[in-house]
Structure formats: C-alpha cells, structure tokens
Amino acid sequence: MGSSGVSVVMILLAMWGLWIFGSCKKSPVPPETPPPYRVFQAPNQDIKPETAEWPRPRSQEREAERRQMVEYIRRAYDLDDAKVLEAMQNVPRHWFVPESQQPLAYADMPLPIGYDQTISQPFIVAYMTSLLGLTPEKKVLEVGTGSGYQAAVLAELTPYVYSIEIVEPLGRSAREKLKQFGYETIQVKIGDGYKGWQEHQPFDAMIVTCAPDHVPQPLLDQLKPGGCLVIPVGENSRVQNLVRIRKDQAGLISRESLLPVRFVPLVREPTP
C-alpha cells in the first residue's frame, strides 16, 4: 500500500475514534464474567506497596472508549496523576451506568442513576481521587456510594475501601454489582454517611460525593492525624465549593478551597 493509501486509512481510523467518543453511539456490550483473582487475606497487616495484591477485575469491554476518556481528562484538565488515570482506565464505567445511559457511559459528564442521584463526571472522579493521595496501606471512607463507580476506582489504589449509601435501593444495588464484578474488598453500608463509620475509624482519607451545608463533625473526628478529607460544601443546591481538609499529627485542622462544583445534596433521613 502506498503512502497516500496509508494516510487515507489513518484519517478514517481517526474519524472513527472521534465518532465513538464524541457521539457515544456504541451499543452496550453485555458484561463478561470477571476472571478469578486471589483474595486479599491480610486486612490488618502492614502492606508493602510493591508487593500488595487484592482483587482488581479486568475487562476488555469498551477499552478504546476508556482510553479516550482518560486521554481527554489528561489533555483537557492537565491532570497527570499516572496511578489515578490508570485506575480510571481499568474500571469499566459502563458497568455502573443504567441501561438507558449506556451510549453516554464514557462522556465527560454526570449521568442520572435513579432516586435523584447521579454518577459523577469522570474528571471530577479522577480529580477528587487524586487529591486523596491513596497508597495500598491507606484506609478510605466514601460517603455516597451511588452506583459504586467511585468505590471501584478507589479499590484500584487500596483494598481498604468503606462506602456508605443512605438510599437503600442504590446501596443494595451497588453492593451486589461490586460483588458481581469481583471487587471483593469493598465494604458497603446502608446508613447515614454524615455519621461516618465508627466501627472502622480512624480513616487515612475520606471522600464525600454529596454536598452538606457544612463539614460533618463526625467525619472530622474519624479522620486520622495526617489524613485528608475531600468534600463539596455549600448551602446552594446548585453550586458548592470543593474543599480539601487536612488534619495534622497534632489534630489541628486546615482547610483549602479548590474549585466550584455541583453535587446532589447530602441526605440525612433514610429513603424508603
């Protein structure tokens, strides 16, 4: 094939890739059965990052779309956290998106998941995860399990993921889905995330994916010295401020405002 023929093929392939990512018209593929993984058996032992092993499912489903999503996050937002981007690449977002939203599963936008809740925009998931600075020995609490996607991304970086969801149908669905796809170390609790998870505190890191009008004191109390909390805060239901809170070794709190965001409100009362 001559150079002109090669150029034509390359142009056609590039146009096809842009159409897949831009229009998101690809038909959903039924989930494949995750391969078996060795179960992590040492939740109370020190972990060496270079030798840590725990179940992290892998799939080739819609792999090109995942790669394009990650490259878009890298270029558009100048986010270059290699470990977090690898985690985003490895977790199939379409596993956690309703059937009706499958064509948009890899678009950089939040999507409805029912019960007036959403799955966060991929950039926000990557950005908030990056702020936590997770390593395999760290224990992280997520408030607002939602579909389970953020928990799955966290589980790429540490096996110690604890997630709380107050909307019972969502919590049960996320728990079953995470188990189905092989995320065996994630623990999901149905309850009031404002109160944290007393039985498993202190936490090295916390991520809140719903917005209270103030930082919950129980979360600050359960944050380990040297840890950080990433949370959207604001009284306005349309726009909040993303905040990173650090607790130093003496227990003193510092607060850093990062950027305006929009999250669903934090719910305090159980949903029937």
DOGU-931866 format. One record per atom (N, C-alpha, C, CB): x, y, z; residue in three letters. Coordinates in steps of 0.2 Angstrom, whole numbers, plus 5000, padded with zeros to 4 digits. Atoms other than C-alpha are relative to their C-alpha. Glycine has a CB too. Example, Ala and Ser with C-alpha at 12.3 -4.5 7.8 and 13.67 -1.06 7.14 Angstrom:
2
500449945000ALA506249785039ALA500450065000ALA499550005006ALA499649944999SER506849955036SER499650055003SER500250024993SER
//
This chain:
272
500449945000MET500050005000MET500450065000MET499550005006MET499649945001GLY500750174995GLY499950055006GLY499850044994GLY500149954995SER500950325007SER499350035000SER500650055000SER500749975000SER499350405001SER499549955003SER499850024993SER500550054997GLY498350245005GLY500150005007GLY500149934997GLY499950014993VAL499150235022VAL499750065003VAL500750005002VAL500349934997SER498650425025SER499249995000SER500250064996SER500750015000VAL496850385020VAL499749965005VAL499849984993VAL500250054994VAL496750235032VAL500050045006VAL500449944999VAL499949974994MET497450335046MET499550065001MET500750035001MET500549944999ILE496250485043ILE499349965002ILE499950044994ILE500650034998LEU494750365043LEU500049975007LEU499949944994LEU500050034993LEU495350275059LEU499950065005LEU500649965001LEU500049944996ALA495550445067ALA499350035001ALA500450064998ALA500749985000MET493750495062MET499649955003MET499850014992MET500450054997TRP493050335068TRP500150015007TRP500249934998TRP499950004993GLY493850355085GLY499750065003GLY500850015001GLY500349944997LEU493250535087LEU499249995000LEU500250064995LEU500750025000TRP491450475082TRP499849965006TRP499849974993TRP500250044994ILE491450345095ILE500050045007ILE500549945001ILE499949964994PHE492050465109PHE499550065000PHE500750025001PHE500449945000GLY491150615103GLY499249995000GLY500150044994GLY500750015000SER489450545099SER499749955005SER499849984993SER500250064995CYS489450395111CYS499549964998CYS499950035007CYS500550045003LYS488450295099LYS500149925001LYS499950024993LYS499850075000LYS489250125103LYS499549965004LYS500749995002LYS500450044996SER488049995108SER500349965006SER499749944996SER499750034994PRO488249925126PRO500149934999PRO499550015006PRO499850075001VAL489149755127VAL499849975007VAL500749994998VAL500250034994PRO488449635140PRO500749985004PRO499749934999PRO499450004996PRO489749625155PRO500249924999PRO499850015007PRO499750075000GLU490949475154GLU500149985007GLU500650004996GLU499950034993THR491249365169THR500750025002THR499949925000THR499349984998PRO492749435178PRO500449945002PRO500050045007PRO499650064999PRO494249315179PRO500149995008PRO500650014997PRO499950014993PRO494649245196PRO500750035002PRO500149925002PRO499549964998TYR495849345207TYR500249975007TYR499950075000TYR499950024994ARG496749295223ARG499850055005ARG500850005001ARG500349964995VAL495849365238VAL500550035005VAL499449975004VAL499649974995PHE496749495249PHE499949975007PHE500050074999PHE500150034994GLN496949405265GLN500350035007GLN500349935000GLN499749974994ALA497849525277ALA499850075001ALA500850004998ALA500249934999PRO496749675281PRO500350045006PRO499350005001PRO499749964994ASN497649715297ASN500750005001ASN499749965006ASN499250005000GLN499449695292GLN500250054996GLN500249934997GLN499749955004ASP500649815285ASP500149984993ASP500750025003ASP500050015007ILE500649825266ILE500650034997ILE499450014996ILE499549965004LYS502149855255LYS499750014994LYS500749955000LYS500349985006PRO501549945240PRO500349964994PRO500150074999PRO499750035006GLU502749855228GLU499849925000GLU500750005000GLU500250075000THR502049685233THR499349995002THR500449965005THR500750014998ALA500249715238ALA499649974994ALA499750075002ALA500450045005GLU498949605229GLU499350005003GLU500249934999GLU500750004998TRP497049615230TRP499650004994TRP499850055005TRP500450005006PRO495649585218PRO499850064997PRO499349975002PRO500249945004ARG495549715204ARG499849974993ARG500750045000ARG500350035006PRO494449655190PRO500350044994PRO499350005000PRO499849985006ARG495049675172ARG499549984994ARG500749984998ARG500450025006SER494049685156SER500250044994SER499250025002SER499949975006GLN494249725138GLN499450044997GLN500349954995GLN500749965002GLU492449795136GLU500150074999GLU499549985004GLU500049935001ARG492449965128ARG500750035002ARG499450035003ARG499349974998GLU494349985131GLU500250064997GLU500549944999GLU499749945004ALA494650105117ALA499650075003ALA499849994993ALA500449944997GLU493250225125GLU500350025006GLU499349985000GLU499749984993ARG494050215142ARG500750034999ARG500149935004ARG499349975002ARG495750255134ARG499950074998ARG500449964995ARG500249935003GLN494950405125GLN499850055006GLN499550004995GLN500249964994MET494150465141MET500650025004MET499549965005MET499449994996VAL495750455151VAL500450054996VAL500449945001VAL499549965004GLU496750545137GLU499650075000GLU500149984993GLU500449935000TYR495350685137TYR500150035006TYR499349994998TYR499949984993ILE495550705156ILE500750035000ILE499849955005ILE499349985000ARG497450715154ARG500150074996ARG500449954997ARG499949945004ARG497350845140ARG499650065002ARG499949984993ARG500549944999ALA495850955144ALA500150035007ALA499349974999ALA499949974993TYR496250975163TYR500750005002TYR499549965004TYR499350014998ASP498050945163ASP500149965007ASP500350075001ASP499950044994LEU497850815176LEU500549944998LEU499349975002LEU499550045002ASP499350705176ASP500249955005ASP500650034997ASP499950054994ASP499250585191ASP500049934996ASP499550015006ASP499950065004ALA499850425182ALA499649945004ALA500749984999ALA500350054996LYS499150305196LYS499250014999LYS500250005007LYS500749995000VAL497450385196VAL499749994993VAL499850075002VAL500350015007LEU497250395177LEU500049924998LEU500550044995LEU500050085002GLU497750205176GLU499449975004GLU500749975003GLU500650024997ALA496350175189ALA499450014996ALA500050035007ALA500649985004MET495150265178MET500049964994MET500050084998MET500050045006GLN495750165163GLN499849935001GLN500750004997GLN500150074998ASN495550005172ASN499349985002ASN500449975005ASN500750014997VAL493750025179VAL499550024994VAL499950045006VAL500549995005PRO492350005166PRO499550045003PRO499849934997PRO500549964998ARG491250145169ARG499349984998ARG500150084998ARG500750025002HIS489850075159HIS499749945004HIS500049974993HIS500350054995TRP489649935172TRP499650035005TRP500649965004TRP500349974994PHE489050065184PHE499550054997PHE500550045004PHE500449955003VAL487950165172VAL499349964998VAL500350034994VAL500650035002PRO486050125169PRO500049994993PRO499450045002PRO500150025007GLU485550045153GLU499850064995GLU499549944999GLU500349945004SER484650205147SER500650054998SER499550035003SER499449965000GLN486350295149GLN500649974997GLN500250035006GLN499450035002GLN487550175141GLN500350034994GLN499849934997GLN499649965005PRO487850275125PRO500450065002PRO499550034995PRO499649944997LEU488550415136LEU500549985006LEU499550055003LEU499750024994ALA489450305148ALA500750035001ALA500149925000ALA499449985000TYR491150375143TYR500150084998TYR500549964996TYR500049935001ALA490650555140ALA500250045007ALA499350034998ALA499849964994ASP491450685152ASP499450045003ASP500650044999ASP500649974997MET489850725161MET499749955005MET499550024994MET500450044995PRO488750665176PRO499449974997PRO499850045006PRO500650045003LEU487350545172LEU499549985006LEU500249944996LEU500550024995PRO485750505182PRO500049935001PRO499350024998PRO500150084998ILE485650335191ILE499449995004ILE500749995004ILE500650014997GLY483950355198GLY500050035007GLY499949925001GLY500149984993TYR483250415215TYR500350075001TYR500349955005TYR499749935000ASP483850595211ASP500750005001ASP499650045005ASP499350004998GLN485650545212GLN500349994993GLN500249945004GLN499650005006THR487050545199THR500649965001THR500150074997THR499350025000ILE488650465194ILE500450064998ILE500149934995ILE499749945001SER489950595194SER500450014994SER500550015006SER499649995006GLN490850675179GLN500749965001GLN500150074999GLN499450035000PRO492450575175PRO500650045003PRO500249974994PRO499549954997PHE493550725178PHE500050015007PHE500050064996PHE500149994993ILE492850755195ILE500249945004ILE499350025002ILE499750064997VAL493150575200VAL500749995000VAL499749944996VAL499250015000ALA494950575194ALA500350065005ALA500250014993ALA499749954996TYR495250745202TYR500049995008TYR499750074998TYR500150014993MET494550705219MET500449945003MET499249995002MET499650064998THR495350535219THR500850025001THR499949954995THR499349985000SER497050615215SER500150045007SER500150054994SER499949954994LEU496850745230LEU500149955006LEU499450045001LEU500050044994LEU496750595242LEU500749975001LEU499549945000LEU499350034999GLY498550535239GLY500049935002GLY500450045004GLY500150064998LEU498050355241LEU500649954998LEU499449974998LEU499550055001THR499350215243THR499749935003THR500750015003THR500350064998PRO498950025246PRO499949995008PRO500449944998PRO500150014993GLU499150035265GLU499450055003GLU500650015004GLU500549954998LYS497850185267LYS499349975000LYS500150064997LYS500750014999LYS496050165273LYS499650064998LYS499949975007LYS500449945003VAL494750275264VAL499349985001VAL500250014993VAL500750004999LEU492950315268LEU499750044995LEU499850025007LEU500449965005GLU491750365254GLU499350015003GLU500049964993GLU500749994998VAL490150445259VAL499650024993VAL499950075005VAL500449995006GLY488850425245GLY500249954995GLY500150074997GLY499850065005THR489150255236THR499750014993THR499849935003THR500349995007GLY487950295222GLY500049944996GLY500350054996GLY500050065004SER488150175208SER500649955002SER500150024993SER499450044999GLY489850105215GLY500650024996GLY499849935000GLY499449985004TYR490950185202TYR500650035004TYR499850044994TYR499549974997GLN491950295213GLN500449955005GLN499850065004GLN499750054995ALA492250155226ALA500449954996ALA499449965003ALA499650045004ALA492850045212ALA500750034998ALA499649984993ALA499449965001VAL494150175207VAL500450005006VAL499850074997VAL499650004993LEU494750195225LEU500349935001LEU499550025006LEU499750074998ALA494950005226ALA500549984995ALA499449954999ALA499450015004GLU496150015212GLU500750025003GLU500050044993GLU499449974996LEU497350105224LEU500149985007LEU499950085000LEU500050034994THR496950025240THR499549955001THR500050055006THR500550044999PRO496049875246PRO499550025006PRO500349935002PRO500449984995TYR495349965261TYR499550064999TYR500550025006TYR500549965003VAL493850045254VAL499349995004VAL499850004993VAL500750004997TYR492250085265TYR499650054998TYR500150015008TYR500549955004SER490750165257SER499349995003SER500049984993SER500649994997ILE489150225264ILE499550034996ILE500050045007ILE500649975004GLU487450255255GLU499450005004GLU500049964993GLU500750004996ILE485850315263ILE499449984996ILE500050075002ILE500650025004VAL484750275248VAL500049925000VAL500050044993VAL499950074999GLU484450095252GLU500049964993GLU499449975004GLU499950035006PRO484050035234PRO500650014996PRO499450024995PRO499349995004LEU485650115227LEU500549965004LEU500150075000LEU499550034996GLY486650045242GLY500049924998GLY499950015007GLY500050075001ARG486049865239ARG500249994993ARG499349985001ARG499850015007SER486249885220SER500850004999SER499650054995SER499349995000ALA488049945222ALA500449955003ALA500250075003ALA499650054997ARG488549815234ARG499949944996ARG499649995007ARG500150065004GLU487849675223GLU500450014993GLU499349994998GLU499650005006LYS488649745207LYS500850005002LYS499850074997LYS499350004999LEU490349775215LEU500249925002LEU500250045007LEU499950074998LYS490249595222LYS500049964993LYS499549975005LYS500050035007GLN489749535204GLN500650004996GLN499350024997GLN499549995005PHE491149605195PHE500749995004PHE500050074998PHE499450024997GLY492449555208GLY500450045005GLY500549984995GLY499649954996TYR492849705219TYR499849975007TYR499750074999TYR500150034993GLU492949595235GLU500250035006GLU500349934999GLU499849974994THR493749705247THR499650065002THR500750024999THR500449944998ILE492549855246ILE499449985005ILE499750034993ILE500550014995GLN491349865261GLN499550054999GLN500249995007GLN500549955001VAL489649945258VAL499550005006VAL499749994993VAL500550004994LYS488550005272LYS499450054998LYS500350035006LYS500649965001ILE486750075271ILE499950045006ILE499449964997ILE500049964994GLY486650215283GLY500150084998GLY500449985005GLY499949935000ASP486850405287ASP500850014999ASP499750035006ASP499349985000GLY488550455280GLY500350065004GLY500250014992GLY499849944996TYR488550615290TYR500449975006TYR499450045002TYR499750034994LYS488950505305LYS500749964999LYS499549955003LYS499450045002GLY490450415296GLY499949935002GLY500550035005GLY500050074999TRP490850235300TRP500449995006TRP500249964994TRP499650014993GLN491350225319GLN500449945001GLN499550015005GLN499750064998GLU491750045319GLU500749994996GLU499549944997GLU499450015004HIS493150065306HIS500550065000HIS499849984993HIS499649944999GLN493850235311GLN500649985004GLN499650065002GLN499949945004PRO495150315310PRO500149984993PRO500550045003PRO499950015007PHE495250335291PHE500650054998PHE499450024996PHE499449965003ASP496850395282ASP499750064995ASP500549964996ASP500249955005ALA495750485269ALA499249995000ALA500349984993ALA500850005001MET493850525266MET499950044994MET499750035006MET500249965006ILE492950575250ILE499250005001ILE500249964994ILE500749994999VAL491150645251VAL499850024993VAL499850055005VAL500349995007THR490150635234THR499350035000THR500149944996THR500649965000CYS488650735240CYS500250065005CYS499449955003CYS499849934997ALA488550915247ALA499650015006ALA500050054995ALA500449984994PRO488150955265PRO500150085000PRO500349975007PRO499949925000ASP488051145270ASP500550015005ASP499350035002ASP499449994996HIS489451115282HIS500449945001HIS499850035008HIS499650064999VAL490850995286VAL499849965006VAL500850025000VAL500250044994PRO490150855297PRO500549995005PRO499749934998PRO499550014994GLN491050845314GLN500249935001GLN499750035006GLN499850074999PRO490950655315PRO500549984995PRO499449964999PRO499550025005LEU491950645299LEU500750035002LEU499950034993LEU499449974998LEU493250765306LEU500349965006LEU499950075002LEU499850044994ASP493350665322ASP500349934998ASP499449995005ASP499850075003GLN493550495312GLN500650014996GLN499549974997GLN499449995005LEU494950575301LEU500749995004LEU500050074997LEU499450024997LYS496650505306LYS500550065000LYS500449944997LYS499549945001PRO498050635310PRO500549984995PRO500450005007PRO499650015007GLY499050655294GLY499549994994GLY500549955001GLY500550025006GLY497450615284GLY499750064997GLY499549965003GLY500449955004CYS496350715272CYS499349984998CYS500450034994CYS500750015002LEU494550745268LEU499950044994LEU499550015006LEU500249975006VAL493950795251VAL499250005000VAL500349974993VAL500749994999ILE492150865252ILE499750064996ILE499850005007ILE500349945003PRO490950985242PRO499650035006PRO499649984994PRO500349964995VAL490251115254VAL499650064997VAL500450015006VAL500449945002GLY488851245251GLY499349995002GLY500150014993GLY500750004998GLU487151295256GLU499650014993GLU499850065004GLU500350005007ASN486751325237ASN499949934997ASN500450054996ASN500150065002SER485951175230SER500349994993SER499349985000SER499850015006ARG486651215213ARG500850014999ARG499750064996ARG499349995000VAL488451265216VAL500350005007VAL500250074997VAL499650014994GLN489651215230GLN500750014999GLN499849935004GLN499349995001ASN491451235234ASN500349945002ASN500250065005ASN499650064998LEU492651085234LEU500550025004LEU500249964993LEU499549984995VAL493651085249VAL500449945002VAL499650035007VAL499650054997ARG495150985255ARG500250025007ARG500749994995ARG499949984993ILE495350975274ILE500649955002ILE499449995004ILE499550044997ARG496950905282ARG500050015007ARG500750034997ARG499950004993LYS497250855300LYS500749985001LYS499549955003LYS499350024999ASP499050865306ASP500149965006ASP500450075001ASP499950054995GLN499850755318GLN499850025007GLN500849985000GLN500249984994ALA499350865332ALA499250015001ALA500350075002ALA500750005000GLY497550855327GLY499750074998GLY499749995007GLY500249935003LEU497451035320LEU499749994993LEU500650055001LEU500350005007ILE496351065305ILE500250064996ILE499249995001ILE499949945005SER496751165289SER499549984995SER500850004998SER500550015005ARG495551195275ARG500350044994ARG499450035003ARG499849975006GLU495951235257GLU499449994995GLU500649964997GLU500550005005SER494651285244SER500349994993SER499650075001SER499750025006LEU494951215227LEU499650034994LEU500049935000LEU500449985006LEU493551245214LEU499350005001LEU500249964994LEU500850004999PRO491651275212PRO499849934996PRO499750064996PRO500250075003VAL490751105209VAL499250005001VAL500349945004VAL500750014999ARG488951045208ARG499949935002ARG499650024994ARG500150064998PHE488450895218PHE499349995003PHE500549975006PHE500750014997VAL486750825224VAL500150015008VAL499749934999VAL500049984993PRO486350875242PRO500249935004PRO499450035003PRO499950064995LEU486950755257LEU499349995003LEU500550025005LEU500750024997VAL485350665263VAL500149985007VAL499649954996VAL499950024993ARG485150645282ARG499549955002ARG499950065004ARG500550054998GLU483550545283GLU500049944995GLU499350045000GLU500050065005PRO483350365276PRO499550014995PRO499949945004PRO500550005005THR482450355260THR499749934999THR500450014993THR500450065000PRO481050225259PRO500249954994PRO499350015000PRO
//
